[in-house]
């Protein structure tokens, strides 16, 4: 499962079935969190502005990414490390909607000849 991007040591003592299930769960919950992020940040983009929403989603994605890198190993926390990893993937999945709010903002701020193309 190393090619799937698990930090070293998070699932080192987990069995192969358990490790595979956690990997699939990790990607599945991030995939399911994207529509939630689209609804939440789409609404916020309309309410408080696209620029503030873009900054919030980029910061949230950064927090999730750094958190995944800082998750302690399986020997330290046991199964809790896998739970923390999945929770941080949910945060990253919610924040992945960054491409939605930024796209119209980029199109509006471009040169007149390029807007709408």
Number of C-alpha atoms within 10 A of each C-alpha: 10 8 5 9 9 18 16 13 15 22 24 15 14 17 10 12 9 12 18 14 11 19 19 12 15 20 16 15 17 21 17 13 20 19 15 15 21 21 13 15 24 18 15 17 19 11 10 11 14 22 14 13 22 23 13 16 24 17 13 19 22 15 16 22 15 12 18 21 13 11 20 20 19 18 14 12 14 16 17 15 20 24 14 16 25 21 18 22 25 23 24 26 25 27 28 21 24 21 12 15 23 18 12 13 14 12 14 13 10 11 8 10 7 10 12 9 6
